[in-house]
Amino acid sequence: MNEEVLFPTYQRFPFAIESGQGVKLTDDHGQTYLDFTAGIGVCNLGYQVPTLQAAVKAQLDQIWHTSNLYQNHLQTEVAQLLVNGEDRCVFFANSGTEANEAALKLARKFTGKSAILAFEHGFHGRTYGAMSMTGNPHIQAGYAPLVPGVQFATYNDPAALDQITPDLAAVILEVVQGEGGVFVGEPAWLAAVNQACHEQGVLLIIDEVQTGMGRTGYRLAFEGYGLDPDIYTVAKGLANGLPVGAMVGKKQLATAFGPGSHGSTFAGNPVSMAAAKVVLQTLTPDFLTAVQAKADQVWAYLQTEIAPLPVVNQVTGKGLMIGIHLAESLPVAKVITALQAEQLLTLSAGDNTLRLLPPLVMTSTDLLAGLTTIKHLLVKLSSEVMA
């Protein structure tokens, strides 16, 4: 296929995904794959989900866009599900980066301060504000000058606490750094950051774009650590593939976000809201308990069968968000391509990490089958690398 009409911003694999069913995808050559990507943590409920299809089709038959000039009852329903009884307000966006832009604007407007503390290897998006808070020089290269006022600290470093001072508007972080390499925040450190922010009068923003919607076994990853963010952002899995993001903040922050202070033409459109409503209704305590149980089996296998392999430096992650850090002698791109030949789709993260984000509805049998495929390939490649 001639793609010269597209800007070459993506390094695409030489096949197209034509259809999906459950947790499997089929390409334009008729090859079927077990999916350990979920569209980069998006299709957490899999593909061709009957309840989602019914809700979206019904909404398409009514109205799919009105703008935000009028009341939108679906937005209210989804917002109520999202805040889950807490005293918070929701601003809907179209993506994770837009949600993080909204969080940045709200933090600065509410506090009257401009300084933001972010973390090395963190990822918050590619629009200017979100990119400026992303701790990856490669993502920022060529786009200077960036949004001023952003400083960086080392993730999981106690010394970072000294940088949380009253002159900051906000601290932004991920509980698990996804794009940066699947690095997990240490519970004591996260709790200390949370406490320091509240003591210093600094807003705490938690980016749940990849970790949220059940990915770590909790509805939101920070719930597993007992954290109390002033603002959190979600996207990716919120509508299982339809474009949506949300910035959720404590209700007292609403005084800074009155009419005209922020907005979006498409955000919160009825079709995406119909899908998000189904997703949030699906994330019941029983559903999350099942995710945690499957994750326990997965981690038992990872620790006993994959972590000890000579080409594996370490295995990190939380729930069904997994990073297999490979030795420098084995490029992750080679592993991903080889796994495709074994009918398994995977991702990369950070410098040389194999990232796994399977749909949350995948059975233990399929999860362990995929991990076994990875183990066998890594054993084979280990012998080649060590030879």
C-alpha positions as CSV (number, residue, x, y, z in Angstrom):
1,M,0.0,0.0,0.0
2,N,1.3,3.4,-1.0
3,E,1.5,5.5,2.2
4,E,3.4,8.5,0.8
5,V,0.3,10.6,1.3
6,L,0.8,10.3,5.1
7,F,3.4,12.0,7.2
8,P,5.9,9.3,8.3
9,T,5.4,9.9,12.0
10,Y,4.8,6.2,12.7
11,Q,7.0,3.2,12.2
12,R,4.3,0.8,11.0
13,F,4.5,-2.9,10.7
14,P,4.0,-4.3,7.1
15,F,0.4,-5.4,7.7
16,A,-3.0,-3.9,8.6
17,I,-5.4,-5.2,11.2
18,E,-8.7,-5.9,9.5
19,S,-10.9,-7.3,12.2
20,G,-11.0,-8.3,15.9
21,Q,-13.0,-10.7,17.9
22,G,-12.6,-11.2,21.7
23,V,-8.9,-11.0,22.4
24,K,-7.7,-11.9,18.9
25,L,-7.0,-9.8,15.8
26,T,-6.8,-10.7,12.1
27,D,-4.7,-8.9,9.6
28,D,-5.1,-8.2,5.9
29,H,-3.3,-11.5,5.0
30,G,-5.7,-13.6,7.0
31,Q,-3.3,-14.2,9.9
32,T,-4.8,-14.2,13.4
33,Y,-2.9,-13.0,16.5
34,L,-3.4,-13.2,20.2
35,D,-3.4,-9.6,21.3
36,F,-1.0,-8.5,24.1
37,T,-1.4,-4.8,23.1
38,A,-5.0,-3.8,23.5
39,G,-4.4,-1.0,21.0
40,I,-1.7,0.3,23.5
41,G,-3.9,-0.1,26.6
42,V,-7.1,1.0,25.0
43,C,-9.3,-2.0,24.1
44,N,-9.3,-3.3,27.7
45,L,-12.6,-5.2,27.1
46,G,-11.4,-6.7,23.8
47,Y,-13.1,-6.5,20.4
48,Q,-16.7,-6.9,19.2
49,V,-18.1,-6.4,22.7
50,P,-21.9,-6.9,22.4
51,T,-22.8,-4.4,25.1
52,L,-20.5,-1.7,23.7
53,Q,-21.7,-2.4,20.1
54,A,-25.3,-2.1,21.1
55,A,-24.8,1.1,23.0
56,V,-22.8,2.8,20.2
57,K,-25.2,1.7,17.5
58,A,-28.2,2.9,19.4
59,Q,-26.5,6.3,19.9
60,L,-25.6,6.6,16.3
61,D,-29.2,6.2,15.4
62,Q,-30.1,9.2,17.7
63,I,-27.4,11.9,17.5
64,W,-23.6,11.7,17.3
65,H,-22.6,15.4,17.7
66,T,-24.2,18.5,19.2
67,S,-21.2,20.6,20.5
68,N,-21.1,21.7,24.1
69,L,-23.5,24.6,23.6
70,Y,-26.3,22.4,24.9
71,Q,-27.0,20.1,27.8
72,N,-25.6,16.6,27.4
73,H,-27.2,14.1,29.7
74,L,-24.8,11.3,28.8
75,Q,-21.9,13.5,29.9
76,T,-23.5,13.9,33.3
77,E,-24.1,10.2,33.6
78,V,-20.6,9.3,32.7
79,A,-19.1,11.9,35.0
80,Q,-21.2,10.6,37.9
81,L,-19.9,7.1,37.2
82,L,-16.3,8.4,36.9
83,V,-16.2,10.4,40.1
84,N,-17.7,7.3,41.9
85,G,-19.4,9.2,44.7
86,E,-16.4,11.5,45.4
87,D,-16.8,15.3,45.6
88,R,-15.2,16.0,42.2
89,C,-15.9,17.6,38.8
90,V,-15.1,16.3,35.3
91,F,-13.9,18.0,32.2
92,F,-14.1,15.8,29.1
93,A,-11.5,15.9,26.3
94,N,-10.7,13.8,23.3
95,S,-7.5,12.1,24.4
96,G,-5.0,11.7,27.2
97,T,-2.8,14.6,26.1
98,E,-5.8,16.9,26.0
99,A,-6.8,15.8,29.5
100,N,-3.3,16.6,30.7
101,E,-3.3,20.0,29.0
102,A,-6.6,20.7,30.9
103,A,-4.9,19.6,34.1
104,L,-2.0,21.9,33.5
105,K,-4.2,24.9,32.7
106,L,-6.4,24.3,35.8
107,A,-3.4,23.9,38.1
108,R,-1.9,27.2,37.0
109,K,-5.2,29.1,36.9
110,F,-6.4,27.9,40.3
111,T,-3.1,28.4,42.1
112,G,-1.9,31.5,40.3
113,K,1.5,29.9,40.0
114,S,3.3,28.5,37.0
115,A,6.0,26.1,38.1
116,I,5.4,22.4,37.5
117,L,7.4,19.4,38.8
118,A,7.4,16.4,36.5
119,F,9.6,13.3,36.4
120,E,12.3,11.8,34.2
121,H,11.0,9.0,32.0
122,G,7.4,10.2,32.5
123,F,5.1,10.6,29.5
124,H,2.1,12.8,29.4
125,G,1.4,13.4,25.7
126,R,2.7,15.2,22.6
127,T,0.9,18.5,22.6
128,Y,3.0,21.4,23.8
129,G,2.1,21.5,27.5
130,A,1.9,17.8,27.9
131,M,5.1,17.3,25.9
132,S,6.9,19.9,28.1
133,M,6.0,17.8,31.1
134,T,7.3,14.6,29.5
135,G,10.7,13.6,30.8
136,N,12.0,12.3,27.5
137,P,14.4,14.4,25.5
138,H,13.7,12.4,22.3
139,I,10.0,13.4,22.5
140,Q,11.0,17.0,22.9
141,A,13.8,17.2,20.4
142,G,13.3,19.9,17.8
143,Y,10.4,21.7,19.4
144,A,12.1,24.3,21.6
145,P,11.2,26.6,23.1
146,L,9.0,24.4,25.3
147,V,6.3,25.6,27.7
148,P,8.4,27.3,30.5
149,G,8.2,26.6,34.2
150,V,8.6,22.8,34.1
151,Q,11.3,21.2,36.1
152,F,12.2,17.5,36.5
153,A,13.1,15.2,39.3
154,T,14.2,11.6,39.5
155,Y,11.3,9.1,39.8
156,N,11.4,7.1,43.1
157,D,14.2,9.3,44.4
158,P,13.6,10.6,48.0
159,A,15.6,13.7,47.0
160,A,12.7,14.6,44.8
161,L,10.7,15.5,47.9
162,D,13.1,18.5,48.4
163,Q,11.8,19.9,45.1
164,I,8.2,20.0,46.3
165,T,8.1,23.6,47.6
166,P,5.3,26.2,47.9
167,D,6.3,28.0,44.7
168,L,5.0,25.0,42.7
169,A,1.5,25.0,41.1
170,A,1.5,21.2,40.8
171,V,3.4,17.9,40.7
172,I,2.4,15.5,37.9
173,L,3.3,11.8,37.9
174,E,2.3,8.3,36.9
175,V,1.9,5.6,39.4
176,V,3.5,3.3,36.8
177,Q,5.5,5.0,34.1
178,G,4.2,3.3,31.0
179,E,5.9,4.7,28.0
180,G,9.1,5.3,30.0
181,G,9.8,1.6,30.6
182,V,7.0,0.3,32.9
183,F,8.7,1.6,36.1
184,V,6.5,1.2,39.2
185,G,6.3,3.8,41.9
186,E,7.5,2.6,45.3
187,P,4.6,2.8,47.8
188,A,6.4,4.7,50.5
189,W,7.8,7.2,48.0
190,L,4.4,7.8,46.4
191,A,2.9,8.3,49.8
192,A,5.6,10.8,50.7
193,V,5.0,12.8,47.5
194,N,1.3,12.8,48.3
195,Q,1.9,14.1,51.8
196,A,4.5,16.7,50.7
197,C,2.1,18.1,48.1
198,H,-0.7,18.5,50.6
199,E,1.6,20.0,53.3
200,Q,3.2,22.5,50.9
201,G,-0.1,23.5,49.2
202,V,0.9,22.0,45.9
203,L,-1.6,20.3,43.7
204,L,-1.0,16.6,43.0
205,I,-1.9,15.5,39.4
206,I,-1.9,11.8,38.7
207,D,-1.8,10.7,35.1
208,E,-4.0,7.6,34.8
209,V,-4.2,7.6,31.1
210,Q,-2.5,4.2,30.7
211,T,-2.8,2.9,34.3
212,G,-6.5,3.6,34.8
213,M,-9.7,1.7,33.9
214,G,-8.7,-1.5,35.6
215,R,-5.3,-2.0,34.1
216,T,-3.5,-2.5,37.4
217,G,-6.3,-4.4,39.0
218,Y,-7.8,-1.3,40.5
219,R,-10.3,1.1,38.9
220,L,-7.6,3.7,39.1
221,A,-4.0,2.8,40.0
222,F,-3.6,5.3,42.7
223,E,-6.4,3.7,44.7
224,G,-4.1,0.7,45.3
225,Y,-1.7,3.1,47.1
226,G,-4.2,5.1,49.1
227,L,-3.2,8.4,47.4
228,D,-5.4,11.5,47.3
229,P,-4.7,13.4,44.1
230,D,-6.2,16.9,43.6
231,I,-6.5,16.1,39.9
232,Y,-6.3,12.9,37.9
233,T,-6.6,12.2,34.1
234,V,-7.9,9.3,32.2
235,A,-8.3,8.3,28.5
236,K,-7.2,5.2,26.6
237,G,-9.4,2.5,28.1
238,L,-12.3,4.9,29.1
239,A,-14.3,4.2,25.9
240,N,-12.5,1.0,24.7
241,G,-11.3,2.6,21.4
242,L,-13.5,5.6,20.8
243,P,-11.7,8.9,21.4
244,V,-12.2,10.3,24.8
245,G,-10.3,11.7,27.7
246,A,-11.2,13.2,31.0
247,M,-9.7,15.5,33.6
248,V,-11.1,14.9,37.1
249,G,-10.5,17.4,39.9
250,K,-11.7,18.1,43.4
251,K,-14.8,20.3,43.4
252,Q,-13.2,23.3,45.0
253,L,-11.0,23.7,41.9
254,A,-14.1,24.4,39.8
255,T,-14.0,28.1,40.8
256,A,-11.1,28.5,38.4
257,F,-12.7,26.8,35.5
258,G,-15.8,28.9,34.7
259,P,-17.4,29.5,31.3
260,G,-14.9,30.3,28.6
261,S,-11.9,29.2,30.6
262,H,-11.4,26.0,28.6
263,G,-13.4,24.0,26.0
264,S,-13.5,21.6,23.1
265,T,-15.8,21.2,20.1
266,F,-15.8,17.5,20.0
267,A,-15.1,16.5,23.6
268,G,-17.8,14.4,25.3
269,N,-19.6,13.6,22.1
270,P,-22.6,11.3,22.6
271,V,-21.1,8.3,20.9
272,S,-17.9,8.3,23.0
273,M,-20.0,8.9,26.1
274,A,-22.3,5.9,25.3
275,A,-19.2,3.7,25.1
276,A,-17.6,5.2,28.2
277,K,-20.8,4.6,30.2
278,V,-20.7,0.9,29.3
279,V,-17.0,0.6,30.2
280,L,-17.5,2.2,33.6
281,Q,-20.5,0.1,34.4
282,T,-18.4,-3.0,33.5
283,L,-15.6,-2.1,36.0
284,T,-17.4,-3.6,39.0
285,P,-15.6,-4.9,42.1
286,D,-16.1,-8.5,40.8
287,F,-14.6,-7.6,37.5
288,L,-11.5,-5.9,39.2
289,T,-11.1,-8.9,41.5
290,A,-11.0,-11.2,38.5
291,V,-8.3,-9.0,36.9
292,Q,-6.3,-9.1,40.1
293,A,-6.6,-12.9,40.3
294,K,-5.4,-13.3,36.7
295,A,-2.6,-10.9,37.3
296,D,-1.5,-13.0,40.3
297,Q,-1.1,-16.0,38.0
298,V,0.7,-14.0,35.4
299,W,3.2,-12.6,37.9
300,A,3.8,-16.1,39.4
301,Y,4.8,-17.2,35.8
302,L,6.8,-14.2,35.1
303,Q,8.9,-14.5,38.2
304,T,9.6,-18.2,37.9
305,E,9.8,-18.7,34.2
306,I,10.8,-15.5,32.5
307,A,12.7,-13.3,35.0
308,P,15.5,-15.9,35.4
309,L,16.3,-16.0,31.7
310,P,19.8,-14.8,30.8
311,V,18.5,-12.2,28.3
312,V,16.1,-10.7,30.9
313,N,17.4,-8.0,33.2
314,Q,14.2,-7.6,35.2
315,V,10.5,-7.8,35.0
316,T,8.4,-4.8,36.3
317,G,4.8,-3.7,36.3
318,K,1.6,-3.9,38.1
319,G,-1.5,-5.9,37.4
320,L,-1.8,-6.6,33.6
321,M,0.7,-3.8,32.8
322,I,4.0,-5.6,32.3
323,G,7.6,-4.7,31.3
324,I,10.2,-7.3,30.4
325,H,13.5,-5.5,30.4
326,L,15.8,-7.1,28.0
327,A,19.6,-7.3,27.8
328,E,21.2,-4.8,25.5
329,S,22.4,-7.7,23.3
330,L,18.8,-8.5,22.4
331,P,17.0,-5.5,20.7
332,V,13.3,-5.4,21.7
333,A,12.3,-4.7,18.0
334,K,13.8,-8.1,17.1
335,V,11.7,-9.8,19.8
336,I,8.5,-8.1,18.8
337,T,8.9,-9.1,15.1
338,A,9.7,-12.7,16.1
339,L,6.6,-12.8,18.3
340,Q,4.5,-11.6,15.4
341,A,5.7,-14.7,13.5
342,E,4.4,-16.7,16.5
343,Q,1.0,-15.0,16.2
344,L,1.4,-12.8,19.3
345,L,1.3,-9.0,19.2
346,T,3.4,-7.1,21.8
347,L,4.7,-3.6,22.4
348,S,7.9,-1.8,23.4
349,A,8.6,0.8,26.1
350,G,11.6,2.8,27.2
351,D,15.0,1.9,25.9
352,N,14.8,-1.9,25.5
353,T,11.7,-3.2,27.3
354,L,9.0,-5.6,26.0
355,R,5.7,-4.2,27.1
356,L,2.6,-6.3,27.5
357,L,-0.9,-4.8,27.8
358,P,-3.3,-7.6,27.2
359,P,-7.1,-7.0,27.3
360,L,-8.4,-7.3,30.8
361,V,-11.0,-9.8,29.7
362,M,-8.3,-12.3,28.4
363,T,-8.6,-15.7,30.1
364,S,-5.9,-17.1,32.3
365,T,-5.4,-19.8,29.7
366,D,-4.7,-17.3,26.9
367,L,-2.5,-15.2,29.1
368,L,-0.3,-18.1,30.1
369,A,-0.3,-19.3,26.5
370,G,1.1,-16.0,25.4
371,L,3.6,-15.9,28.1
372,T,4.8,-19.4,27.2
373,T,5.3,-18.3,23.7
374,I,7.4,-15.4,24.9
375,K,9.4,-17.7,27.2
376,H,10.2,-20.2,24.4
377,L,11.2,-17.4,22.0
378,L,13.5,-15.8,24.7
379,V,15.1,-19.1,25.4
380,K,15.8,-19.6,21.7
381,L,17.1,-16.1,21.3
382,S,19.2,-16.5,24.5
383,S,21.1,-19.4,22.9
384,E,21.7,-17.4,19.8
385,V,22.9,-14.3,21.7
386,M,25.1,-16.4,24.0
387,A,26.6,-18.5,21.2
